[in-house]
């Protein structure tokens, strides 16, 4: 069935939250941008804001901080979007004065190898008086805008992670040159992620990134899915580093045709005429890592750290886009590597 653009626009508006995280996040010392695109007809504008307004003085820098940008760029694998051919990091540092906002086009800022770059970005607060010393500066916020020549446009808030360390203290407590999400250097990460609802007709895309082990280690992820009649379904994938795909690449169970073939609630999402007849399929998803192993099969962690977002859909109707929901349960297997 072909869905009128206006109808689909209204439907997305009533079934999808905006791009803010449920409950919001306070400013942090580390920001994760789940996706960035440069080249191939896509452009990303990144903004990072230092909310510390303490003015500088003759004897001090006040609320200033350095912001260390770590771009993780993947080389796409045409045969398997979950197994990129490569995953490399390009980094650079930008100073942020008190109350400063820094905005940049990643195509100009990310000078990593490759004409077309995609992946994710981590921004870490660092002591401006020392060389590459990450510190507790819980004043960073960020957002991104992804633009395309075809009209594709969506925005996402960065995932801000706070440091429990005292303000101004160095965060690399164990000296391993990683940003550890262990509740000591930075707050721990969620045990599960959630897609609170998905509309198959909108063909939503999902981004996931792995923060446990090496960039090319294998993270096995379970998608536990329930449709609008509480029918349990499931799918699993193994991925490396980062991917962005349509939910239908995860499994055919995310298609309207599949969901129409399982028991449904006939009263749910009666969008046309209010006649008591269901017009669209709906569902929700729980996402959990089942473990991380090296490419050779060696055990790394039983419960890998993942973050992600819903990033796009039917472009002519406005794209669903939002950070994924998070469980309250936490685990500390994640880190950001140099």
N, C-alpha and C positions, 0 to 999 in steps of 0.2 A: 504494500500500500504506500503510495506517495503521500507524504505529509506536507501540507501547506506550510510555507516558511513562517508566516505569522503564527500559526497554531503551534509549531514546534518552538518558536521563540517564547511564547507564553508558557508552554509546558516546561521548558527548561527553567524559566524564571520561578515557577511554583514548586519545582521538585529539587532544585539544586541550590545549595548555600553559596554565598559569595566566596571570594578568595581568602577571607580572613580565617585563621585557625579558630576552632571552637574554643571559646574562653580566652583567646588571644595569648600572646606571650609578652613577657617583660623584656626590655633591652638586655642584651647579653654580651659576652666577651668573644663569642664565635658565632658566625652566621653561615648557614648552609643554604645555597640556592640550588634547588634540585635539578635544574636544567639550564643550559645555555646553548644557543645556536649562533654560529657565525658563518655566513656564506650559504650557498645553495638556495638563495632566495629568502632566507630567514635572518633576522637581525634581533639582537638582544640588548636592551639598555638596562644596566645595573645601577642601582642607587644604594649608597651606604651613608648612614647618618650617625654622627657622634652627638648624642643627646646631653653630654656633659657640658654645661654652659659656664663652668668656672673659668673666669678670664685669666689669661696669661699675665705675668708680671715681669718686672725687670729681672727678678731672681728665679723665675720658674715658668714652666710651660702651661700651668693651670690644668685645664681639663683635656689637654691634647693627647692624642694617641697615634701610633702608626697602625695602618690597616694592611695586613699581609694577604694578598690575593693568591690563592692556589687554584688555578684552572686545571681540572682533570678533563683531558680531551681523549675521546675514544675514536678508533678507526673502525668504521662500520664493517660488518661482515654480511655481505649480501645473502649468504647461504643460511645465516643464523643470527637474528638480531640480538639474541641473548649471550652470544659469545663473540665480542668484538675482536678484531685482529690485533689490536693494540690499545694500550691505555697509558697515557703519559701525562706528566704534570708540568705546567709552566707557571712560574710565580713572579710576582713583583710587589713592591711596597709603595703605599701612598700615605703621606702624612695627613692627619685630620686635626685641624685646630678646634678649639672649643666651639660647639654649636655648628660645626661644619657639615655640609652635605656634599658628597662626591658622587657624580653621575658620569657614566662612561658607556660608550658603545663597545661591546666586547670584541667586535671585529677589529677595532683600533687598539684595544688594550691587551688582548690575548695574542701574543706573538709566538705561540707554540707552532710546531711544524704542521703543515697541512693547510691547504686553501680553504677547505670546508671543515670547521671545527664544531663539535658538539660534545656534551657531557654535563658535568656539574661544577659548581664553584664553591669553595670554602674561603671565608674571610676571617682572619684571626687578629685580634687586638694585640699589639706589641708595644713594649716600653720604648718611647721615642728617644730616650737618652742612651739606649744600648743597641747593640747589633743583633737583630732577630731573637729577641727575648720575649716570648709570649707572656702576657701578664693579665691579671684580673682587672678588667675595665668593663663593668656591666652597664655599658651605655650605648651599645651598637644596635641599630635597627637597619633593616634593608628591604628592598623590593625589586622586582624586575618586570620589564615589559617586553614581550616577544612579538615582533612584527614580521609580516610576510608580504611580498609583492602581490600575492593573490588576495590579500585582505585579511589573512589570518592574524588575529590579535588576541592576546590574553595577558593577564598580569597575575603575579604571585607574590605573596609576602615571603621574605626569607625566614627560615627556621632559626630563631635566636636561642642559643644555649648559654646559660649563665655559668660563671665560675664560682664555686663555694669559697675559694681562697680570699683572704683579705684584700681589699682594694689596693692596687699597686703592687701586689706580690707576684713573683714569677709563678707561672702555672705548671711548668714542666718539672714536677716534683721528683719523679723517678729518673730524670735525665736521659730518657730514651729517645728524645727528639721527635716525639709524637704528641698529638693533642688527644689525651685519653679521656673517654667519657666514663669515668669510674667513680664519680661522686666526690672526687678529691680535686682533680684538675678542672674538669667540667662536669656538669650534671649528667646523670645517666640517661640512656635512651629508652624509648618505649619497648615493651616486650612484644606488642602487636600493633599493627596498623589497621585502619578500617576505612572502607568506602561506605559511607552511611547509606547511600542509595545510588543506583546507576540506571540509566535509561538506555536500553540497547539500541533503540532507533537513532540515538544521537551519536553512536559510535565513539564513545569516550576513549581517550588514550591514557595510559598510565606510565609514569616514570618511577623506577626504583633504582637506588644506588646502594652498594654494599660498603659498609664501613668496618668490616672485620677481616683481619688477615691482610694479605697482599692484594694489590689491585686486580690481579688475574686469578685469585682463588675462586673456587666454585661455591656459591651460596645456593642451597636448595630451599625453595620457598613454597609453602602450601597456601592455596587460595581456598578458603572455606566459604561457600556461597549459599545463601538462602533466597528463594524466590518469594513472591508476594503471598504464597500459601504456606510458608515456612517449610518448604521442601528442601532438604539438605543436599547440596551438590559440592563437588570439589575438583580441583585441578592442581598440578604442581609443575614447577619449572626449575631448571638449574641455570643460574646466570653468573656472569663475571662483570665486575666493575660497575656498569651502568647500562640501562636500556630505556627506550621510549617506544612503545608499541600500542596498537589498538588492543583493547581487552579481548577482542576476538582472536588475536594471535596467541594469547594465553591459553584459550580453549574455546571450542565452538559453543560451549554452554552459555557464553555471553551473547549469543545471537538471539534476535527475536524469534526466529524459526525454532530453535531448540527449546526456548522457554515456553513457547506456545504448546509444545508437546508434552509438558509435565503438568500435574494438577495445578490449577490456578484459582485465585479468589475472584469470582465473577464480579464482585462489587468494587474492586480496587481500580483506581485511576480511570474512572468513567469520565473521559475528557470531553466527549462530544454529546450534546443534547441532554445530559443528565437523565439518561434513560435506564440506568441500572445495569448497563452492559459495559464490560471492561474493554477499553480501547488500546491500552499499551501494557507491556510487561514491565515489571520493576523487580529489583532485588537489592541485596546488600552483601558486603564481603568482609571477612576477617582475613588478614594477611600475616603470616608468621614464618620466620626462618626456622628450618628444621636442622640446620647445621652447616658448617663451612669446612671445606677440605681443599688442600692444595691440588693443582692440576694432576699431580701424581697419586692422589688419593689419601695423603696423610691427613689426619685429623687436626683441625685448627680450633674449632669451637662448636659447642652443641647448640648454641642459639645465637646466630649472627645478628649484628646490628644492621637494620635497614631503615631508610627514610624514603619518602616519595611524595608524589602529587598526581592529581588528575590534570591534564594539561590542554586537551583540545577536544574537538568534536566537529559537528556540522558547521563549517565556517560561515555559510550564508545566514545562519540563524543565531549567531553568537555562540561562543564556545563555553562549555562548562569547564571550570578551572578552579581548583582549590587544593589546599594541602590535605593530606589524608588525616583522619582522626587517629588519636593515640590512646593506648591503654594507660592506666595508672601504674600497672606493674612495670618495673624497670629492670634492666640488665646492663652490665658494664663490660661487654665484650668489644665495644667499638673504639676506634681511634682514627684520627686523620694523620696520614703519613706525609712526610716531605716529598 
